[in-house]
Amino acid sequence: MRVVSEIPHPEVKITIFSWNGKYLIKLEKGPLEQTYKVSEMDVLDEADLSKMLDDTFLAKVLNRFAEMGQDLMAAQSRLDEF
């Protein structure tokens, strides 16, 4: 797996990898991560990957991170009940 690029963002770490005929777009926030796989055949060049990460997409990613964090906290609190 090779790192293609890191895209600066104030709230999440964004890393793009190339692996096995796919680009992996990995977004990390704290202990959580989201990974999206895009076939290398679906983009003309690597610069198109950055264009995919527009404000609309990133807003949904941040909302999903909030939901994931809530889910994790809820699961941990249920564990404490046992």
mmCIF file of the N, C-alpha and C atoms, coordinates in Angstrom:
data_MODEL
# 
_entry.id   MODEL 
# 
loop_
_atom_site.group_PDB 
_atom_site.id 
_atom_site.type_symbol 
_atom_site.label_atom_id 
_atom_site.label_alt_id 
_atom_site.label_comp_id 
_atom_site.label_asym_id 
_atom_site.label_entity_id 
_atom_site.label_seq_id 
_atom_site.pdbx_PDB_ins_code 
_atom_site.Cartn_x 
_atom_site.Cartn_y 
_atom_site.Cartn_z 
_atom_site.occupancy 
_atom_site.B_iso_or_equiv 
_atom_site.pdbx_formal_charge 
_atom_site.auth_seq_id 
_atom_site.auth_comp_id 
_atom_site.auth_asym_id 
_atom_site.auth_atom_id 
_atom_site.pdbx_PDB_model_num 
ATOM 1   N N  . MET A 1 1  ? 0.850   -1.165 0.000   1.00 0.00 ? 1  MET A N  1 
ATOM 2   C CA . MET A 1 1  ? 0.000   0.000  0.000   1.00 0.00 ? 1  MET A CA 1 
ATOM 3   C C  . MET A 1 1  ? 0.897   1.230  0.000   1.00 0.00 ? 1  MET A C  1 
ATOM 4   N N  . ARG A 1 2  ? 0.540   2.170  -0.857  1.00 0.00 ? 2  ARG A N  1 
ATOM 5   C CA . ARG A 1 2  ? 1.362   3.374  -0.944  1.00 0.00 ? 2  ARG A CA 1 
ATOM 6   C C  . ARG A 1 2  ? 0.516   4.598  -0.643  1.00 0.00 ? 2  ARG A C  1 
ATOM 7   N N  . VAL A 1 3  ? 1.095   5.548  0.081   1.00 0.00 ? 3  VAL A N  1 
ATOM 8   C CA . VAL A 1 3  ? 0.413   6.801  0.381   1.00 0.00 ? 3  VAL A CA 1 
ATOM 9   C C  . VAL A 1 3  ? 0.489   7.680  -0.860  1.00 0.00 ? 3  VAL A C  1 
ATOM 10  N N  . VAL A 1 4  ? -0.675  8.085  -1.348  1.00 0.00 ? 4  VAL A N  1 
ATOM 11  C CA . VAL A 1 4  ? -0.751  8.965  -2.516  1.00 0.00 ? 4  VAL A CA 1 
ATOM 12  C C  . VAL A 1 4  ? -0.657  10.414 -2.070  1.00 0.00 ? 4  VAL A C  1 
ATOM 13  N N  . SER A 1 5  ? -1.442  10.758 -1.050  1.00 0.00 ? 5  SER A N  1 
ATOM 14  C CA . SER A 1 5  ? -1.406  12.131 -0.548  1.00 0.00 ? 5  SER A CA 1 
ATOM 15  C C  . SER A 1 5  ? -2.085  12.219 0.807   1.00 0.00 ? 5  SER A C  1 
ATOM 16  N N  . GLU A 1 6  ? -1.807  13.314 1.474   1.00 0.00 ? 6  GLU A N  1 
ATOM 17  C CA . GLU A 1 6  ? -2.509  13.687 2.689   1.00 0.00 ? 6  GLU A CA 1 
ATOM 18  C C  . GLU A 1 6  ? -3.134  15.043 2.420   1.00 0.00 ? 6  GLU A C  1 
ATOM 19  N N  . ILE A 1 7  ? -4.408  15.148 2.717   1.00 0.00 ? 7  ILE A N  1 
ATOM 20  C CA . ILE A 1 7  ? -5.138  16.382 2.441   1.00 0.00 ? 7  ILE A CA 1 
ATOM 21  C C  . ILE A 1 7  ? -5.408  17.078 3.765   1.00 0.00 ? 7  ILE A C  1 
ATOM 22  N N  . PRO A 1 8  ? -4.925  18.304 3.912   1.00 0.00 ? 8  PRO A N  1 
ATOM 23  C CA . PRO A 1 8  ? -5.134  19.010 5.179   1.00 0.00 ? 8  PRO A CA 1 
ATOM 24  C C  . PRO A 1 8  ? -6.608  19.346 5.402   1.00 0.00 ? 8  PRO A C  1 
ATOM 25  N N  . HIS A 1 9  ? -7.036  19.173 6.638   1.00 0.00 ? 9  HIS A N  1 
ATOM 26  C CA . HIS A 1 9  ? -8.395  19.536 7.049   1.00 0.00 ? 9  HIS A CA 1 
ATOM 27  C C  . HIS A 1 9  ? -8.333  19.836 8.540   1.00 0.00 ? 9  HIS A C  1 
ATOM 28  N N  . PRO A 1 10 ? -9.058  20.853 8.996   1.00 0.00 ? 10 PRO A N  1 
ATOM 29  C CA . PRO A 1 10 ? -8.958  21.229 10.416  1.00 0.00 ? 10 PRO A CA 1 
ATOM 30  C C  . PRO A 1 10 ? -9.552  20.232 11.400  1.00 0.00 ? 10 PRO A C  1 
ATOM 31  N N  . GLU A 1 11 ? -10.453 19.351 10.947  1.00 0.00 ? 11 GLU A N  1 
ATOM 32  C CA . GLU A 1 11 ? -11.131 18.471 11.894  1.00 0.00 ? 11 GLU A CA 1 
ATOM 33  C C  . GLU A 1 11 ? -10.812 16.995 11.733  1.00 0.00 ? 11 GLU A C  1 
ATOM 34  N N  . VAL A 1 12 ? -10.387 16.579 10.566  1.00 0.00 ? 12 VAL A N  1 
ATOM 35  C CA . VAL A 1 12 ? -10.112 15.162 10.332  1.00 0.00 ? 12 VAL A CA 1 
ATOM 36  C C  . VAL A 1 12 ? -8.787  14.998 9.600   1.00 0.00 ? 12 VAL A C  1 
ATOM 37  N N  . LYS A 1 13 ? -8.153  13.863 9.829   1.00 0.00 ? 13 LYS A N  1 
ATOM 38  C CA . LYS A 1 13 ? -6.954  13.519 9.075   1.00 0.00 ? 13 LYS A CA 1 
ATOM 39  C C  . LYS A 1 13 ? -7.417  12.757 7.834   1.00 0.00 ? 13 LYS A C  1 
ATOM 40  N N  . ILE A 1 14 ? -6.996  13.216 6.674   1.00 0.00 ? 14 ILE A N  1 
ATOM 41  C CA . ILE A 1 14 ? -7.403  12.598 5.413   1.00 0.00 ? 14 ILE A CA 1 
ATOM 42  C C  . ILE A 1 14 ? -6.150  12.078 4.712   1.00 0.00 ? 14 ILE A C  1 
ATOM 43  N N  . THR A 1 15 ? -6.137  10.775 4.465   1.00 0.00 ? 15 THR A N  1 
ATOM 44  C CA . THR A 1 15 ? -5.017  10.151 3.766   1.00 0.00 ? 15 THR A CA 1 
ATOM 45  C C  . THR A 1 15 ? -5.576  9.342  2.603   1.00 0.00 ? 15 THR A C  1 
ATOM 46  N N  . ILE A 1 16 ? -4.924  9.471  1.454   1.00 0.00 ? 16 ILE A N  1 
ATOM 47  C CA . ILE A 1 16 ? -5.324  8.690  0.285   1.00 0.00 ? 16 ILE A CA 1 
ATOM 48  C C  . ILE A 1 16 ? -4.215  7.694  -0.017  1.00 0.00 ? 16 ILE A C  1 
ATOM 49  N N  . PHE A 1 17 ? -4.620  6.430  -0.123  1.00 0.00 ? 17 PHE A N  1 
ATOM 50  C CA . PHE A 1 17 ? -3.700  5.343  -0.412  1.00 0.00 ? 17 PHE A CA 1 
ATOM 51  C C  . PHE A 1 17 ? -4.029  4.745  -1.777  1.00 0.00 ? 17 PHE A C  1 
ATOM 52  N N  . SER A 1 18 ? -3.050  4.103  -2.368  1.00 0.00 ? 18 SER A N  1 
ATOM 53  C CA . SER A 1 18 ? -3.266  3.296  -3.569  1.00 0.00 ? 18 SER A CA 1 
ATOM 54  C C  . SER A 1 18 ? -2.933  1.865  -3.191  1.00 0.00 ? 18 SER A C  1 
ATOM 55  N N  . TRP A 1 19 ? -3.883  0.946  -3.504  1.00 0.00 ? 19 TRP A N  1 
ATOM 56  C CA . TRP A 1 19 ? -3.661  -0.449 -3.126  1.00 0.00 ? 19 TRP A CA 1 
ATOM 57  C C  . TRP A 1 19 ? -4.551  -1.358 -3.953  1.00 0.00 ? 19 TRP A C  1 
ATOM 58  N N  . ASN A 1 20 ? -3.948  -2.300 -4.598  1.00 0.00 ? 20 ASN A N  1 
ATOM 59  C CA . ASN A 1 20 ? -4.662  -3.389 -5.254  1.00 0.00 ? 20 ASN A CA 1 
ATOM 60  C C  . ASN A 1 20 ? -5.708  -2.894 -6.264  1.00 0.00 ? 20 ASN A C  1 
ATOM 61  N N  . GLY A 1 21 ? -5.332  -1.908 -7.072  1.00 0.00 ? 21 GLY A N  1 
ATOM 62  C CA . GLY A 1 21 ? -6.237  -1.391 -8.101  1.00 0.00 ? 21 GLY A CA 1 
ATOM 63  C C  . GLY A 1 21 ? -7.300  -0.449 -7.591  1.00 0.00 ? 21 GLY A C  1 
ATOM 64  N N  . LYS A 1 22 ? -7.164  -0.016 -6.323  1.00 0.00 ? 22 LYS A N  1 
ATOM 65  C CA . LYS A 1 22 ? -8.134  0.890  -5.733  1.00 0.00 ? 22 LYS A CA 1 
ATOM 66  C C  . LYS A 1 22 ? -7.427  2.027  -5.021  1.00 0.00 ? 22 LYS A C  1 
ATOM 67  N N  . TYR A 1 23 ? -8.141  3.129  -4.913  1.00 0.00 ? 23 TYR A N  1 
ATOM 68  C CA . TYR A 1 23 ? -7.730  4.195  -4.021  1.00 0.00 ? 23 TYR A CA 1 
ATOM 69  C C  . TYR A 1 23 ? -8.534  4.035  -2.745  1.00 0.00 ? 23 TYR A C  1 
ATOM 70  N N  . LEU A 1 24 ? -7.878  4.154  -1.617  1.00 0.00 ? 24 LEU A N  1 
ATOM 71  C CA . LEU A 1 24 ? -8.549  4.136  -0.329  1.00 0.00 ? 24 LEU A CA 1 
ATOM 72  C C  . LEU A 1 24 ? -8.485  5.548  0.242   1.00 0.00 ? 24 LEU A C  1 
ATOM 73  N N  . ILE A 1 25 ? -9.641  6.100  0.517   1.00 0.00 ? 25 ILE A N  1 
ATOM 74  C CA . ILE A 1 25 ? -9.725  7.421  1.135   1.00 0.00 ? 25 ILE A CA 1 
ATOM 75  C C  . ILE A 1 25 ? -10.017 7.172  2.604   1.00 0.00 ? 25 ILE A C  1 
ATOM 76  N N  . LYS A 1 26 ? -9.037  7.435  3.451   1.00 0.00 ? 26 LYS A N  1 
ATOM 77  C CA . LYS A 1 26 ? -9.159  7.158  4.879   1.00 0.00 ? 26 LYS A CA 1 
ATOM 78  C C  . LYS A 1 26 ? -9.290  8.478  5.636   1.00 0.00 ? 26 LYS A C  1 
ATOM 79  N N  . LEU A 1 27 ? -10.365 8.591  6.401   1.00 0.00 ? 27 LEU A N  1 
ATOM 80  C CA . LEU A 1 27 ? -10.616 9.770  7.217   1.00 0.00 ? 27 LEU A CA 1 
ATOM 81  C C  . LEU A 1 27 ? -10.604 9.346  8.670   1.00 0.00 ? 27 LEU A C  1 
ATOM 82  N N  . GLU A 1 28 ? -9.841  10.059 9.505   1.00 0.00 ? 28 GLU A N  1 
ATOM 83  C CA . GLU A 1 28 ? -9.701  9.701  10.915  1.00 0.00 ? 28 GLU A CA 1 
ATOM 84  C C  . GLU A 1 28 ? -10.044 10.886 11.803  1.00 0.00 ? 28 GLU A C  1 
ATOM 85  N N  . LYS A 1 29 ? -10.775 10.597 12.862  1.00 0.00 ? 29 LYS A N  1 
ATOM 86  C CA . LYS A 1 29 ? -11.076 11.607 13.875  1.00 0.00 ? 29 LYS A CA 1 
ATOM 87  C C  . LYS A 1 29 ? -11.056 10.909 15.219  1.00 0.00 ? 29 LYS A C  1 
ATOM 88  N N  . GLY A 1 30 ? -10.057 11.214 16.028  1.00 0.00 ? 30 GLY A N  1 
ATOM 89  C CA . GLY A 1 30 ? -9.923  10.556 17.320  1.00 0.00 ? 30 GLY A CA 1 
ATOM 90  C C  . GLY A 1 30 ? -9.781  9.058  17.135  1.00 0.00 ? 30 GLY A C  1 
ATOM 91  N N  . PRO A 1 31 ? -10.564 8.266  17.886  1.00 0.00 ? 31 PRO A N  1 
ATOM 92  C CA . PRO A 1 31 ? -10.445 6.807  17.795  1.00 0.00 ? 31 PRO A CA 1 
ATOM 93  C C  . PRO A 1 31 ? -11.270 6.204  16.652  1.00 0.00 ? 31 PRO A C  1 
ATOM 94  N N  . LEU A 1 32 ? -11.873 7.055  15.841  1.00 0.00 ? 32 LEU A N  1 
ATOM 95  C CA . LEU A 1 32 ? -12.775 6.580  14.786  1.00 0.00 ? 32 LEU A CA 1 
ATOM 96  C C  . LEU A 1 32 ? -12.152 6.796  13.413  1.00 0.00 ? 32 LEU A C  1 
ATOM 97  N N  . GLU A 1 33 ? -12.554 5.930  12.464  1.00 0.00 ? 33 GLU A N  1 
ATOM 98  C CA . GLU A 1 33 ? -12.108 6.127  11.092  1.00 0.00 ? 33 GLU A CA 1 
ATOM 99  C C  . GLU A 1 33 ? -13.174 5.649  10.118  1.00 0.00 ? 33 GLU A C  1 
ATOM 100 N N  . GLN A 1 34 ? -13.163 6.260  8.958   1.00 0.00 ? 34 GLN A N  1 
ATOM 101 C CA . GLN A 1 34 ? -14.014 5.871  7.844   1.00 0.00 ? 34 GLN A CA 1 
ATOM 102 C C  . GLN A 1 34 ? -13.101 5.670  6.643   1.00 0.00 ? 34 GLN A C  1 
ATOM 103 N N  . THR A 1 35 ? -13.354 4.619  5.882   1.00 0.00 ? 35 THR A N  1 
ATOM 104 C CA . THR A 1 35 ? -12.556 4.353  4.687   1.00 0.00 ? 35 THR A CA 1 
ATOM 105 C C  . THR A 1 35 ? -13.491 4.120  3.520   1.00 0.00 ? 35 THR A C  1 
ATOM 106 N N  . TYR A 1 36 ? -13.192 4.776  2.419   1.00 0.00 ? 36 TYR A N  1 
ATOM 107 C CA . TYR A 1 36 ? -13.956 4.635  1.188   1.00 0.00 ? 36 TYR A CA 1 
ATOM 108 C C  . TYR A 1 36 ? -13.016 4.100  0.117   1.00 0.00 ? 36 TYR A C  1 
ATOM 109 N N  . LYS A 1 37 ? -13.480 3.117  -0.631  1.00 0.00 ? 37 LYS A N  1 
ATOM 110 C CA . LYS A 1 37 ? -12.681 2.520  -1.701  1.00 0.00 ? 37 LYS A CA 1 
ATOM 111 C C  . LYS A 1 37 ? -13.229 2.982  -3.043  1.00 0.00 ? 37 LYS A C  1 
ATOM 112 N N  . VAL A 1 38 ? -12.318 3.439  -3.908  1.00 0.00 ? 38 VAL A N  1 
ATOM 113 C CA . VAL A 1 38 ? -12.687 3.907  -5.238  1.00 0.00 ? 38 VAL A CA 1 
ATOM 114 C C  . VAL A 1 38 ? -11.782 3.194  -6.236  1.00 0.00 ? 38 VAL A C  1 
ATOM 115 N N  . SER A 1 39 ? -12.377 2.563  -7.217  1.00 0.00 ? 39 SER A N  1 
ATOM 116 C CA . SER A 1 39 ? -11.584 1.878  -8.228  1.00 0.00 ? 39 SER A CA 1 
ATOM 117 C C  . SER A 1 39 ? -10.715 2.887  -8.980  1.00 0.00 ? 39 SER A C  1 
ATOM 118 N N  . GLU A 1 40 ? -9.490  2.509  -9.270  1.00 0.00 ? 40 GLU A N  1 
ATOM 119 C CA . GLU A 1 40 ? -8.603  3.378  -10.046 1.00 0.00 ? 40 GLU A CA 1 
ATOM 120 C C  . GLU A 1 40 ? -9.183  3.647  -11.432 1.00 0.00 ? 40 GLU A C  1 
ATOM 121 N N  . MET A 1 41 ? -10.061 2.766  -11.905 1.00 0.00 ? 41 MET A N  1 
ATOM 122 C CA . MET A 1 41 ? -10.684 2.929  -13.212 1.00 0.00 ? 41 MET A CA 1 
ATOM 123 C C  . MET A 1 41 ? -11.778 4.001  -13.201 1.00 0.00 ? 41 MET A C  1 
ATOM 124 N N  . ASP A 1 42 ? -12.247 4.384  -12.002 1.00 0.00 ? 42 ASP A N  1 
ATOM 125 C CA . ASP A 1 42 ? -13.346 5.340  -11.895 1.00 0.00 ? 42 ASP A CA 1 
ATOM 126 C C  . ASP A 1 42 ? -12.902 6.797  -11.840 1.00 0.00 ? 42 ASP A C  1 
ATOM 127 N N  . VAL A 1 43 ? -11.610 7.043  -11.785 1.00 0.00 ? 43 VAL A N  1 
ATOM 128 C CA . VAL A 1 43 ? -11.100 8.418  -11.767 1.00 0.00 ? 43 VAL A CA 1 
ATOM 129 C C  . VAL A 1 43 ? -10.048 8.576  -12.857 1.00 0.00 ? 43 VAL A C  1 
ATOM 130 N N  . LEU A 1 44 ? -9.999  9.770  -13.430 1.00 0.00 ? 44 LEU A N  1 
ATOM 131 C CA . LEU A 1 44 ? -9.028  10.016 -14.493 1.00 0.00 ? 44 LEU A CA 1 
ATOM 132 C C  . LEU A 1 44 ? -7.619  10.131 -13.943 1.00 0.00 ? 44 LEU A C  1 
ATOM 133 N N  . ASP A 1 45 ? -7.478  10.859 -12.824 1.00 0.00 ? 45 ASP A N  1 
ATOM 134 C CA . ASP A 1 45 ? -6.169  10.953 -12.179 1.00 0.00 ? 45 ASP A CA 1 
ATOM 135 C C  . ASP A 1 45 ? -6.361  11.187 -10.691 1.00 0.00 ? 45 ASP A C  1 
ATOM 136 N N  . GLU A 1 46 ? -5.274  11.131 -9.972  1.00 0.00 ? 46 GLU A N  1 
ATOM 137 C CA . GLU A 1 46 ? -5.329  11.217 -8.512  1.00 0.00 ? 46 GLU A CA 1 
ATOM 138 C C  . GLU A 1 46 ? -5.888  12.546 -8.016  1.00 0.00 ? 46 GLU A C  1 
ATOM 139 N N  . ALA A 1 47 ? -5.753  13.606 -8.798  1.00 0.00 ? 47 ALA A N  1 
ATOM 140 C CA . ALA A 1 47 ? -6.277  14.912 -8.394  1.00 0.00 ? 47 ALA A CA 1 
ATOM 141 C C  . ALA A 1 47 ? -7.798  14.894 -8.278  1.00 0.00 ? 47 ALA A C  1 
ATOM 142 N N  . ASP A 1 48 ? -8.459  14.010 -9.032  1.00 0.00 ? 48 ASP A N  1 
ATOM 143 C CA . ASP A 1 48 ? -9.917  13.912 -8.951  1.00 0.00 ? 48 ASP A CA 1 
ATOM 144 C C  . ASP A 1 48 ? -10.377 13.456 -7.571  1.00 0.00 ? 48 ASP A C  1 
ATOM 145 N N  . LEU A 1 49 ? -9.549  12.725 -6.869  1.00 0.00 ? 49 LEU A N  1 
ATOM 146 C CA . LEU A 1 49 ? -9.925  12.258 -5.532  1.00 0.00 ? 49 LEU A CA 1 
ATOM 147 C C  . LEU A 1 49 ? -10.120 13.424 -4.580  1.00 0.00 ? 49 LEU A C  1 
ATOM 148 N N  . SER A 1 50 ? -9.270  14.428 -4.680  1.00 0.00 ? 50 SER A N  1 
ATOM 149 C CA . SER A 1 50 ? -9.413  15.615 -3.828  1.00 0.00 ? 50 SER A CA 1 
ATOM 150 C C  . SER A 1 50 ? -10.702 16.351 -4.144  1.00 0.00 ? 50 SER A C  1 
ATOM 151 N N  . LYS A 1 51 ? -11.071 16.373 -5.423  1.00 0.00 ? 51 LYS A N  1 
ATOM 152 C CA . LYS A 1 51 ? -12.300 17.056 -5.828  1.00 0.00 ? 51 LYS A CA 1 
ATOM 153 C C  . LYS A 1 51 ? -13.534 16.354 -5.275  1.00 0.00 ? 51 LYS A C  1 
ATOM 154 N N  . MET A 1 52 ? -13.446 15.052 -5.084  1.00 0.00 ? 52 MET A N  1 
ATOM 155 C CA . MET A 1 52 ? -14.574 14.301 -4.520  1.00 0.00 ? 52 MET A CA 1 
ATOM 156 C C  . MET A 1 52 ? -14.867 14.732 -3.088  1.00 0.00 ? 52 MET A C  1 
ATOM 157 N N  . LEU A 1 53 ? -13.850 15.186 -2.393  1.00 0.00 ? 53 LEU A N  1 
ATOM 158 C CA . LEU A 1 53 ? -13.980 15.536 -0.978  1.00 0.00 ? 53 LEU A CA 1 
ATOM 159 C C  . LEU A 1 53 ? -14.453 16.978 -0.829  1.00 0.00 ? 53 LEU A C  1 
ATOM 160 N N  . ASP A 1 54 ? -15.603 17.266 -1.410  1.00 0.00 ? 54 ASP A N  1 
ATOM 161 C CA . ASP A 1 54 ? -16.134 18.625 -1.358  1.00 0.00 ? 54 ASP A CA 1 
ATOM 162 C C  . ASP A 1 54 ? -16.825 18.880 -0.017  1.00 0.00 ? 54 ASP A C  1 
ATOM 163 N N  . ASP A 1 55 ? -17.333 20.097 0.165   1.00 0.00 ? 55 ASP A N  1 
ATOM 164 C CA . ASP A 1 55 ? -17.943 20.477 1.441   1.00 0.00 ? 55 ASP A CA 1 
ATOM 165 C C  . ASP A 1 55 ? -19.136 19.593 1.804   1.00 0.00 ? 55 ASP A C  1 
ATOM 166 N N  . THR A 1 56 ? -19.936 19.221 0.821   1.00 0.00 ? 56 THR A N  1 
ATOM 167 C CA . THR A 1 56 ? -21.104 18.384 1.072   1.00 0.00 ? 56 THR A CA 1 
ATOM 168 C C  . THR A 1 56 ? -20.683 17.015 1.591   1.00 0.00 ? 56 THR A C  1 
ATOM 169 N N  . PHE A 1 57 ? -19.717 16.398 0.923   1.00 0.00 ? 57 PHE A N  1 
ATOM 170 C CA . PHE A 1 57 ? -19.228 15.085 1.338   1.00 0.00 ? 57 PHE A CA 1 
ATOM 171 C C  . PHE A 1 57 ? -18.633 15.153 2.744   1.00 0.00 ? 57 PHE A C  1 
ATOM 172 N N  . LEU A 1 58 ? -17.782 16.147 2.989   1.00 0.00 ? 58 LEU A N  1 
ATOM 173 C CA . LEU A 1 58 ? -17.120 16.244 4.290   1.00 0.00 ? 58 LEU A CA 1 
ATOM 174 C C  . LEU A 1 58 ? -18.099 16.562 5.419   1.00 0.00 ? 58 LEU A C  1 
ATOM 175 N N  . ALA A 1 59 ? -19.147 17.321 5.127   1.00 0.00 ? 59 ALA A N  1 
ATOM 176 C CA . ALA A 1 59 ? -20.164 17.591 6.156   1.00 0.00 ? 59 ALA A CA 1 
ATOM 177 C C  . ALA A 1 59 ? -20.848 16.283 6.565   1.00 0.00 ? 59 ALA A C  1 
ATOM 178 N N  . LYS A 1 60 ? -21.128 15.427 5.595   1.00 0.00 ? 60 LYS A N  1 
ATOM 179 C CA . LYS A 1 60 ? -21.752 14.142 5.910   1.00 0.00 ? 60 LYS A CA 1 
ATOM 180 C C  . LYS A 1 60 ? -20.787 13.239 6.671   1.00 0.00 ? 60 LYS A C  1 
ATOM 181 N N  . VAL A 1 61 ? -19.514 13.290 6.317   1.00 0.00 ? 61 VAL A N  1 
ATOM 182 C CA . VAL A 1 61 ? -18.497 12.513 7.028   1.00 0.00 ? 61 VAL A CA 1 
ATOM 183 C C  . VAL A 1 61 ? -18.440 12.951 8.500   1.00 0.00 ? 61 VAL A C  1 
ATOM 184 N N  . LEU A 1 62 ? -18.436 14.258 8.730   1.00 0.00 ? 62 LEU A N  1 
ATOM 185 C CA . LEU A 1 62 ? -18.377 14.764 10.105  1.00 0.00 ? 62 LEU A CA 1 
ATOM 186 C C  . LEU A 1 62 ? -19.630 14.381 10.895  1.00 0.00 ? 62 LEU A C  1 
ATOM 187 N N  . ASN A 1 63 ? -20.793 14.429 10.255  1.00 0.00 ? 63 ASN A N  1 
ATOM 188 C CA . ASN A 1 63 ? -22.024 13.985 10.934  1.00 0.00 ? 63 ASN A CA 1 
ATOM 189 C C  . ASN A 1 63 ? -21.943 12.506 11.272  1.00 0.00 ? 63 ASN A C  1 
ATOM 190 N N  . ARG A 1 64 ? -21.408 11.725 10.343  1.00 0.00 ? 64 ARG A N  1 
ATOM 191 C CA . ARG A 1 64 ? -21.280 10.285 10.577  1.00 0.00 ? 64 ARG A CA 1 
ATOM 192 C C  . ARG A 1 64 ? -20.323 10.016 11.732  1.00 0.00 ? 64 ARG A C  1 
ATOM 193 N N  . PHE A 1 65 ? -19.230 10.794 11.817  1.00 0.00 ? 65 PHE A N  1 
ATOM 194 C CA . PHE A 1 65 ? -18.306 10.639 12.947  1.00 0.00 ? 65 PHE A CA 1 
ATOM 195 C C  . PHE A 1 65 ? -19.031 10.918 14.264  1.00 0.00 ? 65 PHE A C  1 
ATOM 196 N N  . ALA A 1 66 ? -19.878 11.942 14.288  1.00 0.00 ? 66 ALA A N  1 
ATOM 197 C CA . ALA A 1 66 ? -20.628 12.256 15.509  1.00 0.00 ? 66 ALA A CA 1 
ATOM 198 C C  . ALA A 1 66 ? -21.529 11.084 15.889  1.00 0.00 ? 66 ALA A C  1 
ATOM 199 N N  . GLU A 1 67 ? -22.212 10.510 14.899  1.00 0.00 ? 67 GLU A N  1 
ATOM 200 C CA . GLU A 1 67 ? -23.073 9.357  15.156  1.00 0.00 ? 67 GLU A CA 1 
ATOM 201 C C  . GLU A 1 67 ? -22.258 8.160  15.633  1.00 0.00 ? 67 GLU A C  1 
ATOM 202 N N  . MET A 1 68 ? -21.125 7.927  15.003  1.00 0.00 ? 68 MET A N  1 
ATOM 203 C CA . MET A 1 68 ? -20.264 6.813  15.400  1.00 0.00 ? 68 MET A CA 1 
ATOM 204 C C  . MET A 1 68 ? -19.802 6.981  16.846  1.00 0.00 ? 68 MET A C  1 
ATOM 205 N N  . GLY A 1 69 ? -19.417 8.199  17.203  1.00 0.00 ? 69 GLY A N  1 
ATOM 206 C CA . GLY A 1 69 ? -18.971 8.462  18.568  1.00 0.00 ? 69 GLY A CA 1 
ATOM 207 C C  . GLY A 1 69 ? -20.078 8.192  19.575  1.00 0.00 ? 69 GLY A C  1 
ATOM 208 N N  . GLN A 1 70 ? -21.301 8.617  19.246  1.00 0.00 ? 70 GLN A N  1 
ATOM 209 C CA . GLN A 1 70 ? -22.440 8.359  20.129  1.00 0.00 ? 70 GLN A CA 1 
ATOM 210 C C  . GLN A 1 70 ? -22.699 6.864  20.255  1.00 0.00 ? 70 GLN A C  1 
ATOM 211 N N  . ASP A 1 71 ? -22.631 6.151  19.133  1.00 0.00 ? 71 ASP A N  1 
ATOM 212 C CA . ASP A 1 71 ? -22.837 4.698  19.156  1.00 0.00 ? 71 ASP A CA 1 
ATOM 213 C C  . ASP A 1 71 ? -21.793 4.000  20.026  1.00 0.00 ? 71 ASP A C  1 
ATOM 214 N N  . LEU A 1 72 ? -20.546 4.436  19.903  1.00 0.00 ? 72 LEU A N  1 
ATOM 215 C CA . LEU A 1 72 ? -19.480 3.830  20.686  1.00 0.00 ? 72 LEU A CA 1 
ATOM 216 C C  . LEU A 1 72 ? -19.679 4.091  22.176  1.00 0.00 ? 72 LEU A C  1 
ATOM 217 N N  . MET A 1 73 ? -20.012 5.334  22.526  1.00 0.00 ? 73 MET A N  1 
ATOM 218 C CA . MET A 1 73 ? -20.247 5.658  23.939  1.00 0.00 ? 73 MET A CA 1 
ATOM 219 C C  . MET A 1 73 ? -21.423 4.863  24.497  1.00 0.00 ? 73 MET A C  1 
ATOM 220 N N  . ALA A 1 74 ? -22.481 4.715  23.710  1.00 0.00 ? 74 ALA A N  1 
ATOM 221 C CA . ALA A 1 74 ? -23.641 3.948  24.158  1.00 0.00 ? 74 ALA A CA 1 
ATOM 222 C C  . ALA A 1 74 ? -23.276 2.479  24.366  1.00 0.00 ? 74 ALA A C  1 
ATOM 223 N N  . ALA A 1 75 ? -22.496 1.926  23.464  1.00 0.00 ? 75 ALA A N  1 
ATOM 224 C CA . ALA A 1 75 ? -22.070 0.530  23.596  1.00 0.00 ? 75 ALA A CA 1 
ATOM 225 C C  . ALA A 1 75 ? -21.195 0.352  24.836  1.00 0.00 ? 75 ALA A C  1 
ATOM 226 N N  . GLN A 1 76 ? -20.309 1.316  25.082  1.00 0.00 ? 76 GLN A N  1 
ATOM 227 C CA . GLN A 1 76 ? -19.453 1.226  26.260  1.00 0.00 ? 76 GLN A CA 1 
ATOM 228 C C  . GLN A 1 76 ? -20.268 1.342  27.549  1.00 0.00 ? 76 GLN A C  1 
ATOM 229 N N  . SER A 1 77 ? -21.289 2.184  27.547  1.00 0.00 ? 77 SER A N  1 
ATOM 230 C CA . SER A 1 77 ? -22.104 2.311  28.761  1.00 0.00 ? 77 SER A CA 1 
ATOM 231 C C  . SER A 1 77 ? -22.922 1.050  29.011  1.00 0.00 ? 77 SER A C  1 
ATOM 232 N N  . ARG A 1 78 ? -23.377 0.396  27.948  1.00 0.00 ? 78 ARG A N  1 
ATOM 233 C CA . ARG A 1 78 ? -24.088 -0.874 28.135  1.00 0.00 ? 78 ARG A CA 1 
ATOM 234 C C  . ARG A 1 78 ? -23.157 -1.944 28.683  1.00 0.00 ? 78 ARG A C  1 
ATOM 235 N N  . LEU A 1 79 ? -21.904 -1.893 28.291  1.00 0.00 ? 79 LEU A N  1 
ATOM 236 C CA . LEU A 1 79 ? -20.916 -2.839 28.799  1.00 0.00 ? 79 LEU A CA 1 
ATOM 237 C C  . LEU A 1 79 ? -20.742 -2.657 30.301  1.00 0.00 ? 79 LEU A C  1 
ATOM 238 N N  . ASP A 1 80 ? -20.782 -1.414 30.750  1.00 0.00 ? 80 ASP A N  1 
ATOM 239 C CA . ASP A 1 80 ? -20.628 -1.133 32.183  1.00 0.00 ? 80 ASP A CA 1 
ATOM 240 C C  . ASP A 1 80 ? -21.796 -1.666 33.011  1.00 0.00 ? 80 ASP A C  1 
ATOM 241 N N  . GLU A 1 81 ? -22.935 -1.919 32.371  1.00 0.00 ? 81 GLU A N  1 
ATOM 242 C CA . GLU A 1 81 ? -24.118 -2.408 33.077  1.00 0.00 ? 81 GLU A CA 1 
ATOM 243 C C  . GLU A 1 81 ? -23.983 -3.874 33.478  1.00 0.00 ? 81 GLU A C  1 
ATOM 244 N N  . PHE A 1 82 ? -23.092 -4.596 32.826  1.00 0.00 ? 82 PHE A N  1 
ATOM 245 C CA . PHE A 1 82 ? -22.939 -6.039 33.087  1.00 0.00 ? 82 PHE A CA 1 
ATOM 246 C C  . PHE A 1 82 ? -22.027 -6.304 34.252  1.00 0.00 ? 82 PHE A C  1 
# 
